[in-house]
Amino acid sequence: MNDIMKYIRNLCLLALLCAVLSCQERKPSSVGSAPEIERRVERILSQMTLAEKIGQMNQVSAGGDVSNYADALRKGQIGSILNEVDPVKINEFQRICVEESRLGIPLLVGRDVIHGFHTVFPIPLGLAATFDPALVEKGARIAAVEASAQGVRWTFSPMLDIARDPRWGRIAEGSGEDTWLDARMGEAMVRGYQGADWDATSMAACIKHFVGYGAAEGGRDYNSTFLTERQLRNVYLPPFEAAVKAGALTLMTSFNDNDGVPSTGNVFTVKDILREEWGFDGLVVTDWNSMGEMISHGFGADRKEVARLALEAGVDMDMMTYGYISHLEELVRSGAVRETAINQAVRNILRVKIMLGLFENPYVDAEAAAPLQYAPAHLEAAQRTAEESVVLLKNDGILPLSADKTRTILVTGPMADAPHDQLGTWAFDGQKEHSVTPLQALRERFPGRVVYVPGLQYTREHKERFDEVTAAARRADVILAFVGEEAILSGEAHSLADLNLKGSQSELLACLAGTGKPVVVTVMAGRPLTIERDLPNCRALLYAFHPGTMGGPALASLLYGDVNPSGKTPVTFLRTVGQAPLYYSHNMTGRPYNGETLLEDIEPEAGQTSLGNTSYYLDYGAYPLFPFGYGLSYTTFAYSDIALDRDEYPVDGTVRVSFTLENTGGRDGTEIVQVYVRDLVGSVTRPVKELKHFERVSLQAGERRRVEVEIPVADLAFYGLDGTKKVEPGDFQLWVAGDSASGEAVGFKVK
């Protein structure tokens, strides 16, 4: 009978999951209206001692036995824990707080659920390559369903750092170089994590890292940034503002200092902009010990001083510095800190706990969590997302492969069967035994036809001879080489100065190409590597930013044409690391590029002159290997008859551009339409192009469709010379194209 009841309960849970993942309208929130929530906050706050208030501002990382924290929990000295995912332990943490502490305030349990919980989706840079916010939102919803079932109700995601230097390891965790794309992906992830309504599957999003962290000098993690206020407001802040407007409940300060002021103590960005300008009343948490690191920055003398500085900046919760719990009470009694500031921080913390329903439902059903992990619908969504995230960068016509013409398939390379590494960075809860590799997927698809010779066991291995794999290559009909970088080579604290394929991977590809057999390369990596030297050694190349649990089946489907590639580059691919940073939306400069005199063209005895020179590198020119927004398909698309509905627009108007998009190839496919705009003359210099719209358009082979796009003129506003955000009247250009380097400009005016 118990088994029958468990079976019925699990069926009910799965039915609930289907409803959660569908677009059905949900019931109104049970947490109450905003005034009701504020009354509850004030009622609880009025009962708290100073010590209990400070306890709510303290976050610790769980480890070991629950009893290690029991006394502090009973005394109300911990408001949040992170890094515990065992639902049994989480329930015990909550039981102590709710049943044994004086006020019964539940814990807020956090975890780095960055691109999936157990079911791992592509890394965020890969999610951005889909240009599909709806699908990204669905993935975040799935992550929330899986994580919340085990008691995790707070994720430190999405990362909204604009990253224009691929040397920075954390480029893997964000949406790349573009402000508009980053904002749209951030909104989608916030909606997905938190859900359409506050229920048991809602997980508070934490937008990070505030702010400018992605501009770390030299691409070195944790390094200083030197961004002007105008740069912050025009490039780095808009994704955060968009996520705040989307309802993000929490925000994390960053490790870096900008112009000498560490983010965790930055009154201007946290209090003036975030709190006062944007009206953010959510919870602000430090990054791990970033309060304490202000001492290393030289911004404060000791932990007591940096605790005061963080509180004055508007930071509510301290992650792992123990600065608040150790010093705030003393600072209040000395008059250095006002208790009213502590009260406001605690209000922000309590509000989140109330909105998540933790007071009513602090516990989870530990047994019921298991059926939700790796649910078939989750795996299906993960595979579809991986398929959309892969970018086809080269194809001479060999792809898609024909099953009939590839009777013997050689699979090789260190990433062909690397179940852990294909999950990518920040996939703490993804289990490699559930990760399906390309080798597994291809063997399942073609039993008896796959020959596997790795060539290299890991990406950094150096090897002089490849006799075994080249011998196997000569007997094969096609060579599928999977190269790239292990997960450990990207992410936090993993910056690189050399972005070529590591070890002897390039030599392996050259040996394979030398056999004369067709070589198809798939790169799995956490960043855009410099692969120019490898392109001649393959007939086709797919780029998969670490694709997650279902990366293998996704790649097999793409290679054999079940799915037509549609991914686009979310970041510029460099020819050489010396070009970094290189991004499409740069300013024009006073000597814009208009032709090259390369190193080999310079006469040995030529005299020094700057006349006629422009902005580029003598040895590598001005252009990247692949521009932002670039990606091939197994079909082709043509844009024609691009027309604006008028020549002039008022500042409160809407630009309407229409065009014909045609699938001119022989396969059904999806094109990611991109619209770019340039403000030709401004009170300050403006970027040569800025993305202002994108959408996925699916067409059958030979189909033509008239597409219309609307862009509010308000989206052309920027912070100009006077420091205010507005649309400046004047001349503009607009491009509709399949990437940032294509298309013909059409002009219009704003009056």
Long-range contacts (C-beta under 8 A, 24 or more apart in sequence): 6-367, 9-368, 10-368, 10-371, 13-368, 13-371, 13-372, 14-371, 14-372, 14-375, 17-145, 17-372, 17-375, 17-377, 18-377, 20-141, 20-145, 20-195, 20-201, 21-138, 21-141, 21-142, 21-145, 21-377, 26-195, 26-196, 26-197, 26-199, 27-197, 28-197, 29-197, 29-198, 29-199, 30-198, 30-199, 30-357, 30-360, 31-198, 31-354, 31-355, 31-356, 31-357, 32-354, 37-351, 37-354, 37-355, 38-351, 40-350, 40-354, 41-347, 41-350, 41-351, 41-354, 42-347, 44-103, 44-105, 44-350, 45-343, 45-346, 45-347, 45-350, 47-103, 48-103, 48-346, 50-329, 50-332, 50-339, 50-342, 51-75, 51-76, 51-77, 51-329, 52-76, 52-102, 52-103, 53-339, 53-342, 53-343, 53-345, 53-346, 54-324, 54-325, 54-328, 54-329, 54-342, 55-79, 55-325, 56-105, 56-317, 56-346, 56-349, 56-350, 57-316, 57-317, 57-318, 57-324, 57-325, 57-328, 57-342, 57-345, 57-346, 57-349, 58-317, 58-318, 58-322, 58-324, 58-325, 59-110, 59-285, 59-317, 59-318, 59-319, 59-320, 60-320, 61-320, 62-89, 62-93, 66-92, 66-93, 66-96, 69-93, 69-96, 70-96, 73-97, 73-100, 73-101, 73-107, 74-100, 74-101, 75-101, 76-101, 76-102, 76-103, 76-105, 77-325, 78-107, 79-105, 79-107, 79-108, 79-317, 79-349, 80-107, 80-108, 80-109, 80-110, 80-154, 80-317, 80-349, 81-107, 81-109, 81-110, 82-109, 82-110, 82-111, 82-112, 82-154, 82-156, 82-319, 83-110, 83-111, 84-109, 84-111, 84-151, 85-111, 85-147, 85-150, 85-151, 85-152, 85-429, 86-150, 87-149, 87-150, 87-151, 87-364, 87-365, 87-366, 87-369, 88-366, 90-150, 90-151, 90-152, 90-364, 91-151, 91-363, 91-364, 91-366, 94-151, 94-362, 94-363, 95-363, 97-362, 98-362, 105-350, 105-353, 105-359, 106-353, 106-358, 106-359, 106-362, 107-358, 107-362, 108-153, 108-154, 108-204, 108-349, 108-352, 108-353, 108-356, 108-358, 109-151, 109-152, 109-153, 109-154, 110-152, 110-153, 110-154, 110-155, 110-156, 110-206, 111-147, 111-152, 111-154, 111-155, 111-156, 111-428, 111-429, 112-155, 112-156, 112-157, 112-426, 112-428, 113-143, 113-144, 113-147, 113-152, 113-155, 113-156, 113-157, 113-193, 113-203, 113-429, 114-155, 114-156, 114-157, 114-159, 114-173, 114-425, 114-426, 114-427, 115-139, 115-143, 115-157, 115-424, 115-426, 115-427, 115-548, 116-142, 116-143, 116-146, 116-382, 116-427, 116-430, 116-548, 116-549, 117-143, 117-146, 117-147, 117-150, 117-152, 117-373, 117-429, 118-146, 118-373, 118-374, 118-429, 118-430, 118-431, 118-434, 119-143, 119-146, 119-373, 119-374, 119-375, 119-378, 119-379, 119-381, 119-382, 119-430, 119-434, 119-548, 119-549, 120-382, 120-423, 120-424, 120-427, 120-430, 120-435, 120-548, 120-549, 121-381, 121-382, 121-385, 121-386, 121-548, 121-549, 122-385, 122-386, 122-389, 122-424, 122-544, 122-545, 122-546, 122-547, 122-548, 122-551, 123-172, 123-173, 123-424, 123-425, 123-426, 123-490, 123-526, 123-545, 123-546, 123-548, 124-157, 124-158, 124-159, 124-172, 124-173, 124-174, 124-175, 124-185, 125-171, 125-172, 125-173, 125-174, 125-175, 125-176, 125-526, 125-527, 125-545, 125-570, 125-571, 126-386, 126-389, 126-390, 126-424, 126-544, 126-545, 126-546, 126-547, 126-548, 127-175, 127-185, 127-385, 127-389, 128-174, 128-175, 128-176, 128-181, 128-182, 128-185, 128-570, 129-388, 129-389, 129-390, 129-391, 129-545, 129-567, 129-568, 129-569, 129-570, 129-631, 130-385, 130-388, 130-389, 130-566, 130-567, 131-181, 131-567, 131-568, 131-570, 131-672, 131-694, 131-696, 132-385, 132-388, 132-696, 133-184, 133-185, 133-187, 133-188, 134-188, 135-381, 135-384, 135-385, 135-388, 136-185, 136-188, 136-189, 136-192, 136-385, 137-188, 137-189, 137-191, 137-192, 138-192, 138-381, 139-192, 139-381, 139-382, 139-385, 140-188, 140-189, 140-190, 140-191, 140-192, 140-193, 141-192, 141-193, 141-195, 141-201, 142-192, 142-377, 142-378, 142-381, 142-382, 143-192, 143-193, 143-203, 144-192, 144-193, 144-194, 144-195, 144-201, 144-202, 144-203, 145-201, 145-372, 145-378, 146-372, 146-373, 146-378, 147-203, 147-429, 148-200, 148-201, 148-202, 148-203, 148-364, 149-201, 149-364, 149-365, 149-368, 149-369, 149-372, 149-373, 150-364, 150-366, 150-369, 151-363, 151-364, 152-203, 153-202, 153-203, 153-204, 153-356, 153-358, 154-203, 154-204, 154-206, 154-250, 154-352, 155-193, 155-203, 155-204, 155-205, 155-206, 156-206, 156-208, 156-252, 157-189, 157-193, 157-205, 157-206, 157-208, 158-185, 158-186, 158-189, 158-190, 158-205, 158-207, 158-208, 158-243, 159-208, 159-209, 160-186, 160-207, 160-208, 160-239, 160-240, 160-243, 161-208, 161-209, 161-212, 161-213, 161-214, 161-236, 161-254, 162-214, 162-215, 162-235, 162-236, 162-239, 163-214, 163-571, 164-214, 164-215, 164-571, 164-572, 164-580, 164-581, 164-582, 164-583, 165-214, 165-215, 165-216, 165-218, 165-219, 165-580, 165-581, 166-219, 166-499, 166-527, 166-528, 166-529, 166-571, 166-574, 166-577, 166-580, 167-218, 167-219, 167-220, 167-495, 167-496, 167-497, 167-499, 167-577, 167-580, 168-214, 168-216, 168-219, 168-220, 168-221, 168-495, 169-221, 169-425, 169-489, 169-490, 169-491, 169-492, 169-493, 169-494, 169-495, 169-496, 169-526, 169-527, 170-213, 170-214, 170-221, 170-490, 170-491, 170-492, 171-214, 171-490, 171-526, 171-527, 171-528, 171-571, 172-424, 172-425, 172-426, 172-490, 172-491, 172-526, 172-527, 172-545, 172-546, 173-425, 173-426, 173-491, 173-492, 174-214, 175-239, 175-570, 176-570, 176-571, 176-628, 177-570, 177-571, 177-572, 177-583, 177-584, 177-585, 177-628, 178-570, 178-584, 178-585, 178-628, 178-691, 179-234, 179-235, 179-236, 179-238, 179-239, 179-585, 179-690, 179-691, 180-690, 180-691, 180-692, 180-694, 181-570, 181-691, 181-694, 182-239, 183-238, 183-239, 183-242, 183-243, 184-242, 184-694, 186-239, 186-240, 186-242, 186-243, 186-246, 187-242, 187-243, 187-245, 187-246, 190-243, 190-246, 190-247, 190-248, 191-246, 191-247, 194-247, 194-248, 194-249, 198-355, 198-356, 198-357, 199-357, 200-357, 200-361, 202-355, 202-356, 202-357, 204-249, 204-250, 204-283, 204-352, 204-355, 204-356, 205-243, 205-248, 205-249, 205-250, 206-248, 206-249, 206-250, 206-251, 206-252, 206-285, 207-240, 207-243, 207-244, 207-248, 207-250, 207-251, 207-252, 208-251, 208-252, 208-254, 208-287, 209-252, 209-253, 209-254, 209-255, 209-256, 209-263, 209-287, 210-240, 210-251, 210-252, 210-253, 210-254, 210-263, 210-269, 210-270, 210-274, 210-284, 211-236, 211-237, 211-240, 211-254, 211-258, 211-263, 211-269, 212-236, 212-254, 212-256, 212-258, 212-263, 213-254, 213-255, 213-256, 213-263, 216-256, 216-495, 219-495, 219-496, 219-497, 219-580, 219-581, 220-495, 221-492, 221-493, 221-494, 221-495, 222-255, 222-256, 222-493, 223-256, 224-256, 224-257, 224-258, 224-260, 225-256, 225-257, 225-258, 225-259, 226-258, 226-259, 227-258, 227-259, 228-259, 229-719, 229-723, 230-684, 230-719, 230-723, 232-258, 232-269, 233-719, 233-725, 234-718, 234-719, 237-273, 240-274, 241-278, 244-274, 244-278, 244-280, 244-282, 248-282, 249-282, 249-283, 249-352, 249-355, 250-282, 250-283, 250-284, 250-285, 250-352, 251-280, 251-282, 251-283, 251-284, 251-285, 252-284, 252-285, 252-286, 252-287, 253-284, 253-285, 253-286, 253-287, 253-290, 253-315, 254-287, 254-290, 255-287, 255-290, 255-293, 257-297, 257-299, 261-299, 262-290, 262-293, 262-294, 262-297, 262-299, 263-290, 264-290, 264-291, 264-293, 264-294, 264-306, 264-309, 264-310, 264-313, 264-315, 265-294, 265-299, 265-300, 265-306, 265-309, 265-310, 265-312, 265-313, 266-313, 267-312, 267-313, 267-314, 270-313, 270-314, 270-315, 271-312, 271-313, 271-314, 274-314, 275-314, 281-347, 281-348, 281-351, 282-348, 282-351, 282-352, 283-316, 283-317, 283-348, 283-349, 283-351, 283-352, 284-314, 284-315, 284-316, 284-317, 284-348, 285-315, 285-316, 285-317, 285-318, 285-319, 286-310, 286-315, 286-317, 286-318, 286-319, 286-321, 287-319, 288-319, 288-320, 289-319, 289-320, 289-321, 290-319, 290-321, 291-315, 291-318, 291-321, 291-323, 292-321, 292-323, 303-327, 304-330, 304-331, 307-331, 308-336, 308-337, 311-337, 311-341, 311-342, 311-345, 312-337, 312-341, 315-345, 316-344, 316-345, 316-346, 316-348, 316-349, 317-345, 317-349, 374-434, 374-549, 379-549, 379-550, 382-548, 382-549, 382-550, 383-550, 383-553, 383-554, 383-557, 384-554, 385-548, 386-544, 386-547, 386-548, 386-550, 386-551, 386-554, 386-555, 387-554, 387-557, 387-558, 387-563, 388-566, 388-567, 389-544, 389-545, 389-547, 389-567, 390-542, 390-543, 390-544, 390-547, 390-554, 390-555, 390-558, 390-565, 390-567, 391-542, 391-543, 391-544, 391-565, 391-567, 391-568, 391-569, 391-630, 391-631, 392-540, 392-541, 392-542, 392-543, 392-558, 392-565, 392-567, 392-631, 392-632, 392-633, 392-634, 393-531, 393-535, 393-541, 393-542, 393-543, 393-569, 393-573, 393-626, 393-630, 393-631, 393-632, 394-535, 394-538, 394-539, 394-540, 394-541, 394-632, 395-539, 395-540, 395-541, 395-632, 395-634, 396-539, 396-540, 398-478, 398-518, 398-520, 398-539, 398-540, 399-520, 399-540, 399-542, 399-559, 399-561, 399-634, 400-558, 400-559, 400-560, 400-561, 400-634, 401-478, 401-520, 401-559, 401-560, 401-561, 402-560, 403-446, 403-560, 405-477, 406-449, 406-477, 406-478, 407-449, 407-477, 408-449, 408-451, 408-475, 408-476, 408-477, 409-442, 409-446, 409-449, 409-450, 409-451, 409-476, 409-477, 409-478, 409-480, 410-451, 410-452, 410-453, 410-469, 410-472, 410-473, 410-475, 410-476, 410-478, 410-479, 410-480, 410-517, 411-438, 411-439, 411-442, 411-450, 411-451, 411-452, 411-453, 411-480, 411-482, 412-452, 412-453, 412-454, 412-455, 412-469, 412-472, 412-473, 412-479, 412-480, 412-481, 412-482, 412-508, 412-512, 413-454, 413-455, 413-456, 413-481, 413-482, 413-483, 413-505, 413-508, 414-454, 414-455, 414-456, 414-457, 414-458, 414-459, 414-461, 414-482, 414-483, 414-484, 414-486, 414-503, 414-505, 415-459, 415-482, 415-483, 415-484, 415-522, 415-524, 416-452, 416-454, 416-480, 416-481, 416-482, 417-452, 417-454, 418-486, 418-524, 420-487, 421-486, 421-487, 421-488, 421-524, 421-546, 422-487, 422-524, 422-546, 422-547, 422-548, 422-551, 422-552, 423-487, 423-546, 423-548, 423-549, 424-487, 424-490, 424-491, 424-526, 424-545, 424-546, 424-547, 424-548, 425-487, 425-488, 425-490, 425-491, 425-492, 425-494, 425-526, 425-546, 426-491, 426-492, 427-487, 427-548, 430-548, 430-549, 434-549, 435-548, 435-549, 435-551, 435-552, 436-549, 436-550, 436-551, 436-552, 436-553, 437-551, 437-552, 438-480, 438-482, 438-522, 438-551, 438-552, 438-555, 438-556, 439-552, 440-552, 441-552, 441-553, 441-555, 441-556, 442-480, 442-552, 442-556, 445-556, 445-560, 451-475, 451-476, 455-481, 455-508, 456-503, 456-504, 456-505, 456-508, 458-486, 458-503, 459-483, 459-484, 459-485, 459-486, 459-489, 459-501, 459-502, 459-503, 459-505, 460-486, 460-502, 460-503, 461-503, 461-504, 462-503, 462-504, 463-503, 463-504, 463-507, 463-508, 464-504, 466-507, 466-508, 466-511, 466-512, 469-508, 469-511, 469-512, 470-511, 470-512, 470-514, 470-515, 473-512, 473-515, 473-517, 474-515, 474-517, 476-517, 477-517, 477-518, 478-517, 478-518, 478-520, 479-512, 479-515, 479-517, 479-518, 479-519, 479-520, 480-520, 480-522, 480-559, 481-508, 481-509, 481-512, 481-519, 481-520, 481-521, 481-522, 481-538, 482-521, 482-522, 482-524, 483-508, 483-509, 483-521, 483-522, 483-523, 483-524, 483-534, 484-522, 484-523, 484-524, 484-525, 484-529, 484-544, 485-524, 485-525, 485-526, 485-527, 485-529, 487-526, 487-546, 489-526, 490-525, 490-526, 490-527, 490-546, 491-526, 496-527, 497-577, 498-577, 499-527, 499-528, 499-529, 499-530, 499-574, 499-577, 500-529, 500-530, 500-531, 500-533, 501-529, 501-531, 501-534, 506-533, 506-534, 506-537, 509-534, 509-537, 509-538, 510-537, 512-537, 513-537, 513-538, 520-559, 522-555, 522-559, 524-551, 528-569, 528-571, 528-572, 528-573, 528-574, 530-573, 530-574, 530-575, 530-576, 530-577, 530-625, 531-573, 531-625, 532-575, 532-576, 532-625, 543-567, 543-569, 561-634, 561-667, 564-633, 564-634, 564-635, 564-667, 564-668, 564-669, 564-670, 565-631, 565-632, 565-633, 565-634, 566-631, 566-633, 566-669, 566-670, 566-671, 566-672, 566-696, 567-631, 568-629, 568-630, 568-631, 568-672, 568-674, 568-738, 568-739, 569-626, 569-627, 569-628, 569-629, 569-630, 569-631, 569-739, 570-628, 571-628, 572-624, 572-626, 572-627, 572-628, 573-624, 573-625, 573-626, 573-627, 573-630, 574-624, 574-625, 575-620, 575-621, 575-623, 575-624, 575-625, 576-620, 578-617, 578-620, 579-617, 579-620, 579-624, 582-624, 583-628, 584-627, 584-628, 584-629, 584-688, 584-689, 584-740, 584-741, 585-687, 585-688, 585-689, 585-690, 585-691, 585-740, 586-687, 586-688, 587-685, 587-686, 587-687, 587-688, 588-685, 588-688, 589-615, 591-615, 592-688, 593-622, 596-621, 596-622, 623-741, 627-739, 627-740, 627-741, 628-739, 628-740, 629-672, 629-674, 629-691, 629-694, 629-737, 629-738, 629-739, 629-740, 630-738, 630-739, 630-740, 630-741, 631-672, 631-738, 631-739, 633-665, 633-667, 633-669, 633-670, 633-671, 634-665, 634-667, 634-669, 635-663, 635-664, 635-665, 635-666, 635-667, 635-668, 635-669, 635-701, 636-663, 636-664, 636-665, 637-661, 637-662, 637-663, 637-664, 637-665, 637-669, 637-671, 637-699, 637-738, 638-662, 638-664, 639-736, 639-737, 639-738, 639-743, 642-736, 642-744, 642-746, 643-746, 644-734, 644-746, 644-748, 646-748, 647-748, 647-749, 648-748, 648-749, 648-750, 648-751, 649-713, 649-748, 649-749, 649-750, 649-751, 650-713, 650-750, 650-751, 651-713, 651-714, 651-726, 651-727, 651-729, 651-750, 651-751, 652-713, 652-714, 653-712, 653-713, 654-710, 654-711, 654-712, 654-713, 655-710, 655-711, 655-712, 655-713, 655-734, 655-748, 656-708, 656-709, 656-710, 656-711, 657-708, 657-709, 657-711, 657-734, 657-736, 657-746, 658-706, 658-707, 658-708, 658-709, 659-706, 659-707, 659-736, 660-704, 660-705, 660-706, 660-707, 661-697, 661-699, 661-704, 661-705, 661-707, 662-699, 662-702, 662-703, 662-704, 662-705, 663-699, 663-700, 663-701, 663-702, 663-703, 663-704, 664-702, 665-701, 666-701, 667-701, 668-698, 668-699, 668-700, 668-701, 669-698, 669-699, 669-701, 670-696, 670-697, 670-698, 670-699, 671-696, 671-697, 671-699, 671-738, 672-696, 672-697, 672-738, 673-697, 673-707, 673-709, 673-736, 673-738, 674-736, 674-737, 674-738, 674-739, 674-740, 675-709, 675-711, 675-734, 675-735, 675-736, 676-734, 676-735, 676-737, 676-740, 676-743, 677-711, 677-716, 677-732, 677-733, 677-734, 677-735, 678-732, 678-733, 678-734, 678-745, 679-716, 679-718, 679-728, 679-730, 679-732, 680-730, 680-731, 680-732, 680-733, 681-730, 681-731, 682-718, 682-720, 682-728, 682-730, 683-720, 683-721, 683-722, 683-728, 684-720, 684-721, 686-718, 689-735, 689-740, 691-740, 692-716, 709-736, 713-750, 716-750
